[in-house]
Amino acid sequence: MRLLDMAARLEWTGWNPRPKRQHYCVDFDSAAASSSALFEEWDTNRVPVPADDPTANAVSSEIPGRPGQHRPVLDLDFPCQLVPSSTPGHFHLYMNGPSVPWVTYRKLLVALADCYLIESGYLAASIEREATFVRLPGVAK
C-alpha cells in the first residue's frame, strides 16, 4: 500500500486534545518525575485519569484504548508559529529553533512522512528541491 493511500485511511479529528489523548495526574515535584529519572520511577508517579478529571495536569501522546498508538505531543524549547494555510484545517508550522544541515533535515522529513505527519508528495518535492516551501499567508493555490 502506498504511503499516501495509508495516510488517507487515518482518522483525522482536528485539534481537540482532551478526548483522544491519555491524561494523567503527575507528581512533577517528586525526584522521580525529573527528566533524568529512570522510566520505572517516572511510571510510578503518574496516574491515568479521564480527560475531564480536575486533577489532570498532564497529557501524553498515548491514545486511550489503542495500546502502542501515539499522536505527537512535543515540548519544544524555542519559538514556533502555526499559521493556517489556504486549505481549511491545514497549517504551516514555522520553527525558529536551531539550524541543521540538509542531510539532517532530510532525515527529519523522512521520519515525519513515515509517521504520516507530512504527505509523501511534499516529501518527494522537498527532497528534489533540497528545501521545504510553503505559500505565504494569503496566497491561495
C-alpha positions as CSV (number, residue, x, y, z in Angstrom):
1,M,0.0,0.0,0.0
2,R,1.3,3.4,-0.9
3,L,2.2,5.9,1.9
4,L,-0.4,8.4,0.6
5,D,-3.1,5.7,0.5
6,M,-2.3,4.7,4.1
7,A,-2.4,8.4,5.2
8,A,-5.8,8.8,3.6
9,R,-7.2,6.0,5.8
10,L,-6.0,7.6,9.0
11,E,-8.6,9.2,11.2
12,W,-8.5,13.0,11.3
13,T,-10.0,14.5,14.4
14,G,-8.7,18.1,14.2
15,W,-7.5,19.9,17.2
16,N,-9.1,18.6,20.4
17,P,-6.5,17.4,23.0
18,R,-8.9,16.1,25.6
19,P,-10.8,13.0,24.3
20,K,-8.1,11.5,22.0
21,R,-5.1,11.6,24.3
22,Q,-4.4,10.0,27.6
23,H,-4.4,12.4,30.6
24,Y,-2.5,12.0,33.8
25,C,-2.2,13.3,37.3
26,V,1.6,13.6,37.6
27,D,3.6,14.3,40.7
28,F,6.0,16.8,39.0
29,D,7.6,17.8,42.3
30,S,8.9,14.4,43.1
31,A,12.5,13.5,42.3
32,A,11.3,10.6,40.2
33,A,9.4,12.9,37.9
34,S,12.6,14.6,36.7
35,S,13.7,14.2,33.1
36,S,16.8,12.3,34.3
37,A,14.7,9.7,36.2
38,L,14.5,6.1,35.0
39,F,11.3,5.2,33.2
40,E,10.3,2.8,36.0
41,E,10.5,5.6,38.6
42,W,8.6,8.0,36.3
43,D,5.9,5.4,35.7
44,T,5.1,5.2,39.5
45,N,4.5,8.9,39.7
46,R,1.8,9.2,37.1
47,V,-1.8,8.1,37.4
48,P,-4.1,7.9,34.3
49,V,-7.2,9.9,34.7
50,P,-10.2,10.8,32.5
51,A,-9.8,13.9,30.3
52,D,-12.4,15.8,32.3
53,D,-10.9,14.9,35.7
54,P,-10.0,18.1,37.6
55,T,-6.8,16.5,38.9
56,A,-5.4,16.0,35.3
57,N,-2.3,18.1,35.0
58,A,-0.5,16.4,32.0
59,V,-1.4,15.0,28.6
60,S,0.5,12.3,26.8
61,S,0.9,11.2,23.2
62,E,-0.8,7.9,24.1
63,I,-4.3,7.3,22.6
64,P,-6.7,5.7,25.1
65,G,-8.0,2.3,24.0
66,R,-5.3,1.9,21.3
67,P,-2.2,0.5,23.1
68,G,1.1,1.4,21.4
69,Q,-0.5,4.1,19.3
70,H,0.5,7.8,19.6
71,R,-0.4,11.3,18.4
72,P,2.7,13.5,18.7
73,V,2.9,15.8,21.7
74,L,6.2,17.7,21.8
75,D,7.9,20.0,24.2
76,L,9.8,22.5,22.0
77,D,12.2,24.8,23.7
78,F,12.2,27.5,21.1
79,P,9.6,29.8,19.4
80,C,7.2,28.3,16.9
81,Q,4.3,29.6,14.9
82,L,1.4,27.7,13.4
83,V,-0.2,29.6,10.5
84,P,-3.4,28.4,8.7
85,S,-2.9,27.6,5.1
86,S,-5.3,28.4,2.3
87,T,-6.8,24.9,2.7
88,P,-9.3,24.9,5.7
89,G,-8.0,22.7,8.5
90,H,-4.4,22.7,7.2
91,F,-1.5,24.6,8.7
92,H,2.1,25.7,8.2
93,L,4.5,25.2,11.1
94,Y,7.4,27.7,11.4
95,M,10.0,26.5,13.9
96,N,12.6,29.1,14.9
97,G,14.9,26.5,16.5
98,P,18.5,25.6,15.7
99,S,19.6,25.4,12.1
100,V,20.6,22.0,10.8
101,P,22.4,20.8,7.7
102,W,20.3,19.4,4.8
103,V,21.4,15.8,5.4
104,T,20.0,16.0,8.9
105,Y,16.8,17.9,7.9
106,R,16.1,15.3,5.2
107,K,16.2,12.6,7.9
108,L,13.6,14.6,9.9
109,L,11.4,14.9,6.8
110,V,11.6,11.2,6.1
111,A,10.6,10.4,9.7
112,L,7.7,12.9,9.5
113,A,6.5,11.2,6.3
114,D,6.9,7.7,7.9
115,C,4.6,9.0,10.8
116,Y,2.1,10.4,8.3
117,L,2.7,13.9,9.5
118,I,3.6,15.2,6.1
119,E,2.4,13.9,2.7
120,S,4.7,11.7,0.6
121,G,4.4,14.1,-2.3
122,Y,5.6,17.0,-0.1
123,L,8.5,14.9,1.0
124,A,9.4,14.0,-2.6
125,A,9.2,17.6,-3.7
126,S,11.3,18.8,-0.7
127,I,14.0,16.2,-1.4
128,E,14.1,17.2,-5.1
129,R,14.4,20.9,-4.1
130,E,16.6,20.3,-1.1
131,A,14.4,22.6,0.9
132,T,10.8,22.8,2.2
133,F,8.5,25.5,0.8
134,V,5.0,26.8,1.8
135,R,2.9,29.5,0.3
136,L,2.9,32.8,2.2
137,P,-0.2,33.6,4.2
138,G,-3.0,34.8,1.9
139,V,-1.5,33.1,-1.2
140,A,-4.1,30.6,-2.5
141,K,-3.4,27.5,-4.5
